[in-house]
Structure formats: C-alpha cells, structure tokens
Amino acid sequence: MLNKRQNNLLLITPSLDKQIEDIKQKIYLAMNGIVSEKMTQYGFFYKQNFGVSIPQLRNIAAQYNKNQDLAKRLWLLNIRETMIIATMIADESKLSAEDLRHWLSECSNMELIEQICMNLLARSSFSNQLAISLAQSENAHEKMAGFLLSARIYKQFSEKEIEELVSIGIENSSDTDYYLYKSISLSFSRLSRKSREVANYILKSIDSFEKSKSSSQQFILKELKEEIAFFYQQ
C-alpha cells in the first residue's frame, strides 16, 4: 500500500511497521525525562522528546541497514529521536538537494540541523555546492546549515569556494541571531585550518571587525583568532 504525504510516496509494509515499532520500543527503554526537560529549558523544542542521548541513538541506528523508506517514515513521526535516527539511516545517494532542503525546513532547532549536516549533508556527492547554496539562502535554518556543513567538510573546498564562503559569511556577520553568527565563526575557524595562507586570508578579510560595534562580528573575530593561535601555535 502507498500513502502520499507532503509529496512523498511512503511505502507501508508489515516489515517496515515492525522495524518502526522495534525502534520506538528501544527509544522508550532508553528515555531520560530529566534530560528531556533540560533540553526544553535550553530552547530545544520538539513535538515529542524522550531525552535519549546521541550515542544511544547511534547504537540503535547501527542495528538497521540504510533504508530510505524507513527513514522517511521515522522522520514523519515528528519525534526527536526518530527524526535523528532517520538522518542516520537515510541513504544520502537517494536524496536530492530538494529533499534535503525539505528536511531542513522542518527542523525546529539547531540540534536537528547539526545532525542533518553531520549524518546526511556531509556525505552527499554535492556537499560543496550545497554548503554554498544553503549559506546564500534567505531561510535562517538553511543559512546555519550551510555554514555548519562548510565547517564539517572544510578540507574539500577550493580556494575560490573559500573566498565565496568568506564573502557570504561577512555579509551575514552582523546578524544578531546567536546560532547564525556562531555557525559563521565555526565555518571561518575550520576553514582557517586548511592552510596558514587561508587563515591569513580570512583574518585579513575581517580585520574591520576589530573596530566594529557589532557584538556578532566581535565574536567571530575572537573565535577565529583563538583558533589560529591554537592550531598554528602562535
């Protein structure tokens, strides 16, 4: 039987139903109400959250093969743990850029964005182009994902791509959204590890931040300087 939802065809079979119930049971057994409450206090909002740790979720996901149909159905349950497991067992080779953007559009907080970047976006065959495209988006979550993704795959970027990312980062550097400018600072810091030349290029590109009254630009500059000092042992 096929059930259509949000323009996705979802395969419904007894085998998939059983796997979903098994996964939900494992989640219930590992639930931690105290962690769930603390996450809500820190602004990590989900429709349902059982407070299961990421390592525990990885252990659960490791018991299943890559399965796009299972991943889609787990994602649509809209439970923190099933959505994160979905990013771990989804087959990135079968996900288009449009599919990935759709999942990002349904993320309610930074944790889920980070999991998508780590478990899916970084493994896609078009991750370089996707990072730049997302960073240029008007959507705040997509912007964050673009910079977080670039930080994770920093070794893959060409000199031209780095220049483009730095330019986009500077354009967004005065934004007051903490998670956005933090993701930019992480991107710049990781890209600086590419080489001493790249580090100097980024540092020079944002030298105007030194006298800026923008707290976000001051944060980005401080984080970059600390990264360079530590990584190159200045």
N, C-alpha and C positions, 0 to 999 in steps of 0.2 A: 504494500500500500504506500502511496505517496501523499504527503501532506505539504501544501505550499504555504510558506510564511515568509514575509519580508523578501519576496522574490527569490527565495532559496527553495530548492526541492529537497525535502528531508526524507531519507529512507527510514522506514519503520519496519523492523523485523523482530521476531522473538529474541534472536541473538543479541541485537543491539539493546533491546529493552532489558535483557538480563545484565548486560555489561553496565548499563546505566544504574540499575538498582544495586549492583555489586559496588560500584564506585561510591554511590550515595551512602551505602552502609559503612564502607571504610571511612568515609568522611565523618559520619556520626560517631563512630567509635573513637576518632581522634579529636573530636571537638573540644574546644577550650573557651568556655564562656568568659573568663576573665580577660583573655587576650582580645576576644571579640569586642568587649566593652571598651577596652583601652584604644583599640583601633578607631572606634566611633568617636571617642573623645579627641583623637588626633586628626579627625576630619576624613577618615577613610570610610565613606558611606557606600553600603551595598544594600540591595533588597533583602538579602539574607547573608549572614556571615557567621560561620561556626568557629572562627579563630584558629584554624589548623595551620601549622607552620609551613613555610615553603619547602623545607627539606622533606617533611612528611608528605606533602603533595607530590613532590618529585618521586618519592618512593611508590606512591600509588600509581602515578602515571607510567612508571617504568614497568609495570606489570601488564601493560597493554601495547600492542603494536600501533604504528601510525595508522590512523583511520579518520579520514575526513568526515565521513557521515557521523561517526560517534562524536567527533569534536564539535560539529555544528549543533548537534542536539544537546550536548553538555553546555555549550555557550548559551543557548536559548533558555536554559533553566534559570538564568539570571541569578545564580548563587555564586558568591565569591570563589569558593573552592572549585566548583565545576567549571567556571569560566577560566580560571588559571590552569586547571588540568587540560582544558580544551586547547590552550595555546601550546601545551607541552606535547600533545599527541596529534595535533593537526599536521597534515602533510603540506609543508610550505611550497612544494613543487606544484601543487594543485590550487594554490591560492593566487589570484591575480592581485595587482595593485589596488583595484577597485574593491575586492573582497577585504583586503587588509584595512583599507580606509573605512570600510563599513564597520568592521570590528572596533576600530579606534573611535569611531563616532559614538559607540555605545559604552565607552569607558567612563566610569563615574569618578575616577580618582587616579592619582599618579602611580599607585602600586600596580594597577592593572595595565597602565600604559607601559611601565617598565617591563612587566612580564611579557607583553606582546613584542616589545623591542628585543628582548633577550632570547625568547623562545621561538619567534617567528621571523620578524623583520630582518634580523641579523643573518639569518640563514637563507634568505631569498636570493635568487640569482641576480636580482636587480637592486640590491640593497643600497649601493652608492647613489644611484639616481633617485631612489625612493627617499633617502635621507634628505637630499637637497630639495626635492619636490615638497616633502612634508614641512620642512623648515620654512618654506615660502608660503605655506597655506595661511588663509585668514582664520582658520579654526585653531583656537588656543591649544587644544589637545594634540592636534596634528603637528603644530609647531614644536611642542615639547618632545613629541615622539621623534621628530626629525633630528633635533639636537642630541637627544639621548641615544638614538641609533648611531649618529656620527661618532659619538664618544666610544661606542662599543666596537665599531669597525674602523677606527681611525687609521689603522695601518694600510687600508685598502685605497685611500684617496690619493689622487694625483695632485700635483702642485696647483693646477688650475681649479680643481674641485675644492681644494682647501681655501684658495682665495675666494671662491664663491661662497663657501660656508661662512667664512670670517665676515664677509661683506653683509650677508644676511643676518648674522649674529649681531653685528654692530647696529644694523637698522632696528633691531628689536631690543637692544640692550637697555634702553631707558624704561621699558615696560615695568610696571610695579607688581606684576604677578610673580610672587616669590619662586614658584616652581618653574616658571618660564626662564627667568634670569639665572636660576640655579642650573638649569639644563644647558643654558648657553655657556656658563662658566665651566661646566664639566666638559662640554664639547671642546672649548678652547684649550683647556688643560690637557686633555687627552691628545688632541692634535699636536700639541707642543712636544709630545714625546716622539713624534715622527723623526725629528732631527733637530739639532741645535739651530739650524738655519730657519726651520719652520717656527720654532719657538721665538726666535728673534723677530721674525716677520709679524707674528701675531702680536707680540708685545709692542712693537713699533706702531702697528695698526691701531692700537687702542691707547696710545700714550696720552691722548687728550682726556682720557678718563681720570687722569691724575688730578686734574683741577675741576672735574665735573662735580656738580652739586647733586647728581643723581646717585642715590644710595645703591641702586642696582648696578650701575657702572662701576662704582667703587668696589662693590662686592666681587664683580667679575675680574677686575684688575688685581685685587688682593689674592683671590684664589689662583689666578694664573701665575703671579709672581711666586707664590709659595710652592706651586707645582714645579716651576722651572728651577727654583733654588734647591728643592729636594731631589728632583730627578737628575739634574746635572751637577749636584753637589757644589753649588757656588759658595 
